[in-house]
Structures are given as structure tokens and as C-alpha cells.
Amino acid sequence: MGTPQRRNWRRRLTYAAVGALWCGAIAAGALVGLADTFGPPPLGKNLNYSKTVLGSDGDLLRAYLAPDGRWRLPASRTDVDPRFLEALLAYEDKRFYDHHGVDPLSMTRAFFQFATRGEIVSGGSTITMQVARLLEPRRKRSLYAKYRQMVRALQLEQAYSKNEILSLYLTLAPYGGNLEGIRAASFAYFGKEPRRLTLGETALLVALPQSPEYRRPDRHPKHARAGRNRVLDRISDSGIFSPAELEAAKAEPVPDARRPMPLGAPHAADDAKAAFAGQSIIRLTIRARLQRRLERLARERAVALGDAMSVAIVVVENDTGRVLARVGTPDYFDLDRAGQVDLTRAVRSPGSTLKPFIYGLGFEDGLIHPESLIEDRPIRFGDYAPENFDQTFQGTVTVRRALQQSLNVPAVSLLDAVGPSRLLARLDEAGARLTLPEHETAGLALGLGGIGIRLVDLTALYAGLARQGTVVPLYEREAEPRWPERRLMEPVAAWYVGDILRDAPPPPNALGGRIAFKTGTSYGYRDAWVVGFDGRYTVGVWTGRPDGAPVPGLLGRTAAAPILFDVFARLIEQPRPLRPHPKGSCLPAPRSSPPPSAASRERPCRHRARTGRAHPVPARRRLLSTRGRRGHHRSVAIKFTGGTAPLNILVDGLPLQSARGAGTVFFSPQGPGFVRLTVTDALGAADSVLVRLQQ
């Protein structure tokens, strides 16, 4: 056997002798093709690739045909299973990393076979020579063509590294039809990335480039199986794979049809393709695996909801604004569901989903606190008389309950105090695109969905609540410019809203208390919404018909909310708690909780509500009731409580009386109509209520 040094010396002598023989042959071939060989075009520099859109994890979301109508996806050794490379080199080019483009031993064997049999039996081509042939294809096999490949191979080895040459092969190798490259073939025949291939799948894709049309599995599965088994037999001598693995690989089925190319996040991919027309590879923030799971969920739920129903989903990361999934439609090619319409960016009526922002401004202004009382009774604002969804009224309720139960009357009354134009301006400043009906101005109907908004914008606003009052613009393309964050509301106000929504009643079979969420149903049962967030993610869901037709019985709570909780379940991670309460908030506490220490930074809570929640001091002054008293002149009693004395009572902005504390005062109105009653205290806090007086 000899020592390793002696074997290496003999190998070098063999290479030198055979190399000297072939140097003359190469030189002769080069001289024959001198006219068109030297001064070649820049090989591999101007290839037309398929435009590919990748997810943040590197998985393919969507690919587009190359300009010449071929699927040609760029690939490198990092895109394939290392076992594929081992099998490829063992079968095609064992000395790939040792030669300089031409393997003298392989060429000697091929020349000897040609000389003794009078025809080319095996070409002896290296991987580099095959790349040269793929870059400059010739229809006819000839000795001159082989000479040319050899010269081109030497040029390629001078211009590229071994890994770059291997990448060209993995990108250009033919696999039948209009498939080029390992990635296109892996998706077309197995529906997955080539880094997840089995040994049998690997062997088939090693065999196909030798006779891509003859061995096409979708047309000639028997020939494909024979070619695969031939590769397995050849590489069995390499010792790379065990006999058991090789036998199991031979037992694997061979695909008999082509699969469609991936079509993940089609709307986001189309947008990215248009925005980056000059790039062949575009990377999105979308997680490909999560996107696929949510697309399946959307399809299942759309079918369950009924004919022509659609579902749209947006998932964003609170801290950054990165879009992690965007499902614009259940099925891109479903004409009945208008699949090519991106419903995450369609303008629809949001129903009650804007109510949290009304309450947030109320908290910010000091008008209300989560545990203060608010009236849910019949009221009119001119010709407008809001009603609750079930056409009942609950009387005096806490603000917390009013928002959790999505009561309409308290929300509209509060919007009247806050101001519709102010709410509209605040949401616009935060980056939301709001669309009023033609020739309409912001009115009280705004609080119940009398405006248009996109799902992506609504989701961004709720992510602002999760961030305690600041909105970061959403983005889904890594190359997009970043915009600064924008103010939505004060941190304490945003935290109050999140704390209330976290305890909203969950849909059946869902666990409450972990996700803050709000549902909404637009007028006429046309749109069902839900948006929710935990400490890490915000999810927005819309369901309805793309054409805007009414769907009787369509409700956000029953149609959209279950999808929201399913989405959070598919995020894998357990829900993260909301951000800690900010400085200045008054934490709800059970009756058994000790009073806050003197060192506490939180506002003290001096008395508790019936629910066991706590009131801040003095979060707001509360007008408990107004009532008429019969007499010569009709008078109205105003009862008030809370606050820091002295208290000042105003009627339509004019002073009526001062008081040292809680009590009742009376005033005589001049006639029927609306009267604004206001109470302020020594610390500047105020409460106001609009009262309608009748004869």
C-alpha cells in the first residue's frame, strides 16, 4: 500500500503526466477555435433570473417567471442540503475542488472510450465544464464543442471561486420543461426548499440534469425512477450513505406531476415587485411559515363563513412595526371571493373598533377613569339618537363595563365631550388614513363606524395602544425607509384602555385575560372586525364580502373574534403580558390589597368601587344624576360627589354656585332644550354632561 506520502507522490506524478498530455490537446483545441473563443462575453454576469420574494427567515414566498419564460431561481450551496452536494460531487465530479476546470483523469477516460468505440460514451465533463455549456449552449455535441467547454472552464476558474461556480450550476442546471436550477426543481416536484430533501429526492435531482426531458418525472416516471436508482448505485461506493439509507431511498415514490410554485403573501409580493423593479431578490419582514399557516386558517374560516365570504389578517410586531404576516385574501385565484383584491388595504367601515380611542382621549383629558360611572340611557343630539346594538339600556355603569360591553350611548356622549374633529385629527396625526363619506364632516356617527379605514391602519393604531400611546409606521420590506414614531395618546390613557380591553369577554372556547381586544360590526352587517394585542404582537382581522353586500347575522364577536384567538395560537409563543403600568396610573386592586406605601410612585387610591376596582384621586368629578322638581318654576337638581374643594358648578359655561364638597344644587332653566352642566375642582379637574330638558 505504501505510506500516505508515497501515495500522494504517485498521485501527483499521474496528474502531471496526464496533465501534460491534455495540455497539448487543449492548446490544439484553443487554436482551432481562436476566432470565436478568445474575448468571450462576461460569462454568468448578465443572467436573467426569476424575481424572488423571500420571507424574513429566507424561505421563498413567491417567484415570478424570468423574462424568457423560465423558472430560474438563484441558488447557492447554503440553499441546499449538504447531503445533496455530497451526492452531486460523488456522482458528477469527485475531484471538483482539486482540478482547475478540467479533470485530466476524467478526460483521459472519455477520450479512451471515444477512441475505442468511435462515439462519445461519457463526456468526462466537470461541474465547471457543464456550467460553461449552460452559459453557452450548443445543440450539437462535437469534439470542437468539448474543446470550447474546456477553454471556457479554464476561464471560469480564473474568474470565479469554486463556490461561485457551484452556485452557477445550482442555478442553471436543467430539470425538464422550463425548470432551471435546483430550487425551481425542488419546488416543482416536491413543494419544498432543497435544504429539506430526502435522500431519494436528492438522488432524483442529481440524475435529472443528465437527461432532463427523458427523465422528467411528470412525463416519464419509470425513467425518472431508473435514473434515480442509478445515482444511488453509483454513490454507494463512496461510503457517504449507509446501505440501509440507500435501500430506503430506492423505496421512496417518484412524483408523477408538477406542483405550483409558492404563492405566499401574493399581495405583499406584488407590491414589493412594483416597488423594487430593478432587484431580482427582495426580502420582506413577513415570516413565511407563519404566513402559510394563516393563509390556511383564512381559507378554512372563509369556507365556514359561507359563499363569497372573505377573511383578511394582519400581524405586526409592537416594538418595531414590522409586518410579520399579511393575508389579503383566502385564495388569490378565487374569483368568487375577489381574490386579487387586497382586503387588508380596502377602505371599510370599522364599526365599534374606534371606541377605545374615544375613551383614550377621555382618559387623557381627565373626563373619565376606568372605574368612574357613566350613563347608558336614552339621549338625543339634535336629530341623532344613538342606541345600543341590542336596543336596550343598562343605566348607570362603570366606564370599564361600558367599553367592554361596547355600549353605544356612553361612547357617543363621550365623543361629544371630546369632539369628533379632535378624534379625527388625532388618528390622522398618528398615521391612519381615514375616509369620510362624500360631502360629510366629522360627526358623532364617527364613534360607531361612520367613516372608512383600512385594516393595516387600524392594526397600527392598536399597536400604538400596546406601545402605551406611540405609533410606529408599519413596514414589510427590509429596504424601506423608517419613519419616526407618532403620538396617539398619553401613556396612562393608553394603558387604561389596554387594561380594560384585556378583560373583555372572550369568544366561546377561548381563554380570556391575556389578550386585549375589541370587536366591531359595521352598519348593515357588512363588515366584522376584531383587533387585539398582547405585549409582543398586534393582530387585526376583518371578515365580510369583498363586494360590501350585507351578510345577515355577521358579527365581530362571533365571526372575527374566534379567528383572532386562533391567530395568536398559531404564533407559537405564549401571550406576553402587556407593558407595565406607567407612572401616574392608578392600578386596579382587590379589596384585600394593602394601601400603597409612601414610597409608591403611583397615584393613591382612596376609595373603592363596588367591583373592587379603585378610583384615583381625583381622576374626575362625577355628576351622578339630574332630576326635576315640581313647583311654580320648574327647577333641576344637580347631584355631585368627589373632587377637591372648593367645587365650582357651571351651566352652559356660566358660574352657578360654589360648594365645599359633595351635595346637591338646583337651577331653573329658561326653557326646553340642551344644557351643558360642568363641575371643576381646586386641582383643575373637570366633568361635564349634556342634559336635554323637556316641557
N, C-alpha and C positions, 0 to 999 in steps of 0.2 A: 504494500500500500504506500509506504514512504511517509516521510514526515509532512506536516502541513506546509512547511516552507518549500519542500521539493515539489509538492503538488501545485502550489501557486506558481513556481518557476516554470513547470511544464505547461501550465495553462497560458502563461504569458508568451512562451515560445510558439504555442499553437496559434494564438491570436495574432502574433507578429507575422507568422508565415502566411496564414490565410489572409490577413490584412494586406500584406504586400501583394498577394495575388489579385485581390479585388481592387486595390488602388489603381492598378493599371486598367482594369475593366471600367471602373468609374470614370477615370480620366478619358478613356475612349468614348464612353457614352456622353460625357460632357462636351467633348469636341464635336460629336455628331450633332448634338442639339445646341450648338453655340449660338445660333442665330436667335433662338427664342427662349433660351434657358437663362442666360445672364440678364441682369436688370429686371428681376421679377417684380410683380406688384407687391405691395406690403401684405404678405400672407397673414390672414387672421386679423387684420386691423380694421376692415370695413365690413364685418359681418352684419347681416340684418337679423336681429334676434326678435323673438316674441316679447312683447311688452309684458312684464310680470309685475303683479302687485302682491307684496308679501305682508304677512302679519308681523306683529312685534316679536313673535317667537321664531321668525324665519320661515314659517310654513307658507306655502303658496295659497293665497286667497283666490286669485283669478289670473288667467293668462289670456292674451289676445294673439291671434294669428299674426305671423310675421308678414311683411309686405308681399312676399312671394307665395303666400297661402300655406305656409308650413308651420307646424308646431316646433319651434326651435327655442328651447328654454336653456339659458346659460346654466352651466353646472361646473362644479369643481370637486376635488376629492373629498372636501368636507361635507358635500351634499349626499354622499353615498355611504353605504355600509362598508367598513374596511374589508369585510369578507368578500364583497364584490370585487374590490381591487385585487385582492389576493387571487381570486379565481380568474379574473381577466388576465392578469400578467402570467399566471401559471399556464393558461391556455394559449395566449396570443404572443407573449413577448417576455420570456423568462429573464432575459438579460437587459431589460429596459433601462435600468439605472447604471448599467456598465458600458453600453455602447454609445456612440456619438451620432445616432440617427440611422446607421446601417449596421446590422449584425452580420459579420463575415461568416460565422458558422452557419447561420440560417440560410444565407445566400448561397453558400457552397452546396448545401444540401439541395436547395431548389435548383441550382444550375446542373448538378449531377442528375437529378430526376429529369430535367428537361433534355439533357444530352442523351440519356439512355432510353427515354420513352418518346422523344420527339414532340412532347407537349408539356405545357406548364401544369404540373401536378399540385404543387403548393408554392405560393409566391415567395415565401420567406420574408414577407414584409414585417417590419417592426411597427410598433404603435405610431412612431414618428412618420414613417412612410405612409401609413394609412391616413394620417392627418393630412399629409401632402396631397394624397389622391382626393381626399374630401374637399380640400380647398381649391383644387384644380381638377375637377372630374373629367375623365375621358371615357367615351363609350366603349372603345375597343382596347382589349388587353394586348400588349405587344412588348417586345424587348425594349423598344425605344421608350415606351411609356414607363417601363420599370426603371430604365436609366434616369429618366426625368424625375421620378419619385425619389430616387436615391440622392440626386443632387439637391432637390428641394428639401429632403430630410436633413441633409447636412446644413443647409441654410437655416432651417427652423431651429436646429440645435444651437446654432450660433446666436439666434435672435431671442430664444425663449429658454426659460428654465424647464426642467423635467416636469414639474408640477403644472406649469402653464401649458405645456404640450399635452399632458394628460387631461387638463380641463378642456382643451380644444376637441380632443377625441370624445370625451363625455358629452360634449355639446353637439357634435356634428355627426356622430355615428348613425347610420340609417337603421330604422326599425320597422320599415314597411309603410306603404302609403305616404302620408305627409308627416310622418313622425320622424323627428331627428333628435338625437340626444337621449341620454339615459332617463332624465326626468320626464320628458314627454312620454316615453315608452312606459315608464313605471306607472304614471297616472292613467294612461290609456288602457293598459292591460290589467293593472292590479288596483288602481284607485288609491295610490298612496305614494309618499315620497320614497325615493330609492334608498334612503337610510334605514328603512323598515322592512326590507325584503327578506324573505326566507331563502334558504339555500337553493331550493328548486326554482324559485323565481329568479334568483341571481343567475343560475346556470342558463335559463332560457334567454335572459337578456344578454348574456355573454355570447350565446350562439347566434342570435338574430342578425347582427351586422354582417355576418359572413354570407348569408343568403336571405336578405330581408323580405323579399317577396315570396320566395319559395317556402320559407318557414313562418310566414305570418300566421299566428295562432288563430286569428279571427276568420281566416280563409282555409288554412291547411293545418288543423290542429295535430294531425298524425305526424306531419313533417316537423312541426314545432317540437313535439314530444321526442322524436328521434334526435333532433339536433341538441335538445337539452340533455338527453341521456349521454350523447357523445361527449359533451363537455364534462359531464360528471365522471365518465370513464377516464377521460384524459387527465383530469386534475386529481384523480385518485392516487396517482403515483407520486404526487407532490407531498403527501403526508400532512397537508393542511387540515383536512377534514377526516373524521373517523369513518370507518366503513358503515357504522350504524346511521350516521348523518347522511351519507351518500345514498343508502338504500331508502331512507325516509324521504329524501328529496325526489327520488325517482317515482315514489308513490303519490306525490302531490298532483292534483289535477292541473291541466293546462287550460287557460282561459280560451273560450271559443267566441268571444265578442269584445269589441272595444267599449270602454266606458267613456262617458262625457268628461271633459276637462273640468277641474274645480271651478265653481261659480260662487265662492263665498263673498259676502258683503258686496253684491254686484253694484249697488248704487254708490257706495263709497269708492269702489274701484273705478267706476265710470267718472266720478268727479275727479279722482286723482289723475286718471289718464288725461283728462282735458286740461288739468292744471299744470301737469308736468309732461307736456307733449314731447319734449326732447330727451326724456330719460327712458331707458329700457327697463330699469329696475326701480320700483317705487316701494318704499316701506311705510306701512301705516302703523298707528298705535293699537289697532284692533288685534285682539288675541284670536288667532284663527280657530283654535279648538273651542273656545267659548262661543265664538260666532256660530260655528256649526251646530253646537248644542242648542243655542237659542233659535236658530233658523228651524231646526226640527220641532222645537217647542211651539213656535209660531204656526207652523203648518198644522200640527196636531190640534191646537186650540182654534184655529180658523175653521177647520173642518167641523169641529164640535159645535162651534157657534152657528154654523149654517151656511147655506149657499150665498156666494158673493160677499161673505164676511172676510175682513182682513184684520191683521194684527201688526202693529209696529212696536219696536222695543229699542230703547237707548240705555246703555250702561256707561257711566263715567266714573272716573276716579276723583274723589272730592278734592284732594290736596293739589292736584296738578291740572285738572280739567281734561285729562286725556280720555278720549272716547275708546272704551275697551270693546264695545260691541254696538253695532247699529243695524238693526233688521228693519228695512224699509218696507218689506212685503213678505208674506209667507212663501211665495213662489214667483220668481222673476218672470217666468214664461206663462203664468196663468192669466189668460185674457179675462176670464170672468171676475177675477179679483184685481184687475188693472195692475198686474204685477210690475210693470215698468214705471209706475208712479211711486215716487219715494214719499211714503206717508210720514216719515219722521220729519219731513220738511214741508208738509202740506199745512196750510192755514186752516185750523178748525176751531170751533167754539169750545173753550176749556171747561164749561160748566162751573162747578164749585171749587175748582182747583186753585183759584186765585184768592180764596178766602183767607188762607194763612198769612198772606201779605197784607191784607186789610188789618187783621189782628196784630200783626207785627208793627205796623205803623201806630196802632192804638197803644201798644205797649211802649213804644218809643216816645210817644207824646205824653205818657203818664195818664192817659184817659182810663185805662183798664189795667188789671192784673189778672193772672190766671184764675185766682180764687174769688175775685170780686163778682158781684151779682149784676145780671143784665136781664132786660125784659124781652120775653118772647111772647108778644101779644099783638093783636091786630093793630096796624098802623098804616097811615096813608101819607104819601109825599106828593101832594098835588093829585094828579090822576093816577099815580103809581101806588099800588097796594101790594107789597110783596107777601107771598105765602110760602109756607114750608112745603116740602115735597109731598108729605102725606096730608097736607091741608088741615093740620091740627096745630095747636099752640101749646107750649109747655109752661107758660107763665114765667115766673122768676127763676132763673137758672144761673149757675156759675159760668163765667167766660170759658172755662175749661170744657164744660159739658157742651156749651153752645158750639164750639169749634169741633169737638169730637163727633157730635151728632149732626154737624153741618147744617145747623138751623139757619134759615134764610133771613128771618126778620132781624135778629141781632146783628148779623153781618151787614145788612143794608143800613141799619141805624148807625152802626159804627162807621161805615163808609161815608155816610152823610156827615158825620163829625170830622172824619179825616180829610175828606174831599176827594171825589173821583179823579179830578185833574191831577192832584198831588200823587195819588197812587199810580196813575198812568205815567206821569213824569218820572217817578222813582223807578218803576220797572224798565222804562226806556233807558234811563241812565245806567241801569245795571246790564244793559246789552240785549234785552229782549225785543224782538220785532213784533209789535202789536198792531193789529189792523182793525180799525173801526169800520162799521158799515158805512157805505157811501152817504155823504151829507149828514153824518151823525157826529155829535161831540160826546165827550166822556160824561156819562151819567151814572145813576145808581144801579142801572142794569149791568154795569161793568162787573159788579161783585158776584153776579150769578151767571156769568158767561157771555155777556153781551159784547163780545169782542173776539177777534181771531188771534190765535197764537200757534206757533209750531211746537211740536213735541221736543225738539232739541233745545229750543229756548226755554220751555217750561222746565225741562230737566236741569238746565244750567241754573235757573233761579232756585230750585230746590237744593241743588248742590251748594248754593250760596247760604241757604239756611243751615246746612250741615257744617259749613265753614264759619258759622256764627256771624253772618252778615256781610261777607265779601264774596263777590262773584268773580271767578276766573273764566275767561272765554274758553269754550270748548275747542279742542283741536284733535284731528285724527291723522294728520300727515306729519311725519317727523321733521320735514324740511320747512314747515310753516313758521312764519314769524310769531313770536309770543307777544300778546298784548297785556298791559298791566291789569291788575285786579281792579274791580269797581265796587263801590259801596252799595249795598242793598238796604241794610238797616243796622241799628246799633247791636252789638254783641248780646246784651242782655235780652233785647226783644227777640232776636233770632233764637236764642236758647230757650226762652219761654215757649215759642212756637214748637220747636222740636220736642220739648218735654211733654207738651200736650199731645202732639200727634203720635208720639211713641206709645201712648196708652189708648189710641183709637181702637175700637172693636175690630179684631181681625176677621177675615172671612172664615167660613166653616173649614174645619180640619187644618187651620193654621195656628201657629203659636204666636201670641201677642207679646207686647212689651219689649221687643228687641229691634223693631223697625219702625221708624216714624214715617207715616204715610197719610195721604189724603186722596180720596176718590172724587170723581166729578162726572156728571151726566149732563150733556147739553140739551137744550130745548128740543122737544120732539123726538127724543131718544135717538139722536143721530150719532152721537159720539159718547163713548165710555172711556174714562181716563183713570189712571192712578199713578202717582209719583211717590216714591219712598226712598229713605236713606238711612244708613247706619253711619258709624264713624269712619268708614272707608269708601263706600260706594253710594252712588245715587242711581236709581233705576226709574225710567219713565216708560209707561205702557199706554198705548191707545188701541182701541178696538172700534169697529164700525164698518160701514160700507164705504168704499172709496168714492162712490158717486154721491154721497151725502144723503141717501134715501133714509127715511125713518125706519127703525127696527123696533117694533113694539116690545116693551119689556127689557130693553137693553139698559143695564145699569152698571155704573162704575164698580160698585161693591161686588156684584155677582159675576160680571163678565171680565173686568180688568184686574181687580184685586187678587184673585187666585193666581193669575199669571205672574204678578209681581212677586209673590212669595215663592213661586216655582223658579223664577229667575234667580232670586237670592239663594235658593237651594242649589242651583247649578253653578254658583260662583265658588263652590267648594269650601272656601274659608268660612268659619263661623262668623256671624254678625259681630262687628266690633262695636263696643259701646259708643254712644255719642260723646262729643268733646266735653270735658269737664265744664261745670257752670262757671261763667265769667265773674269777675269782681263786680259787685253791685247787684247781683241777683239774690232773691230770697228763695232758698231751697224749700220745696215741699218736704214736710217731715211728719211721721206718725205721732200720735199722741204720747207715746212712751218715750219719745226722744228728749234728752235733756236740753235745757236752753243753751244757746250758743255762748261760748266763753267770751270774755272781754277781749281776748286777742284775736277773735274771729274777724276776718276781713269782710264777711258777708253782712248784708243789712239785717238788723234784728227783726224777728217775727214776734209781735206782742200778743196776738190773739189768733185763734184757730177757727176755721170754718167747720160746718157740720160734717164735711167729708174727711176731716182730719188734715187737710192741707193748710198751709199757713198764708197769712196776709202780710205783706211788707208794711212798714210804717214810714211815711204814709204814701203808699203807691198811688192812691187816687182818693177823691172824696166820692161817696156813693149817695146818689139820690134814690131812696128806697121806693117812694111812691108819691103820687099826687092824687088828690081827691077833692071833689066839690062839696061845698056846704051850703044848704038852703038858707035863704034869708032875703031881706029886701033887695040887696045886691048880691048876686052870686059871687062867692069867693072860692079860691082854690088853696088847699093845704099842701105845703111842701115839707116833706119829712127828710131829714138828712142825718148822717152819722159819720164818725171818723174824722180824721184830719187834725191839724194843729191849730188851736185857737189863736187869734180870732178868725171866724169864718165869715166870708162876705157872700151874700146872695144877690144875684143879678137877674133881671128879667129883660130879655132882648138887649142885653149889654148895659142896661141902666141899673145903678145900685138900688136895691130894695131894703136890705136890712143887714146888720151885723149880728153875729151870735157868738157866745162864749164856748159853745160846744154843740153836741147833738141835740136835736129838738125839732120843732115844727113852727113854721111861719105861714102867714096867709097873705094872699094878694088878690086884688079884684081886677080881672081882665076887662078891657074896654069892649070886647065883643068876641064872637066866634072866630076861629082861625088857628094858626100855628104860633106857638110861643116857645122861645128858647130860654130855658132855665139853666143857670150856671152857678156853681159854688167854687170858690177859691179859698185856700187857707194861707197861713202865715208863711209857709215854705214855698208858695208859688204853685203848688199842685192844684189841679182843677178837674172838675167833672161837669159834663153838660148833657142835657137831654132835650129833645124836641117834643113838645106836647101839642096835641090838637084839641082845641076846645070847641064844643058844640052847644047849641041852644038847649 
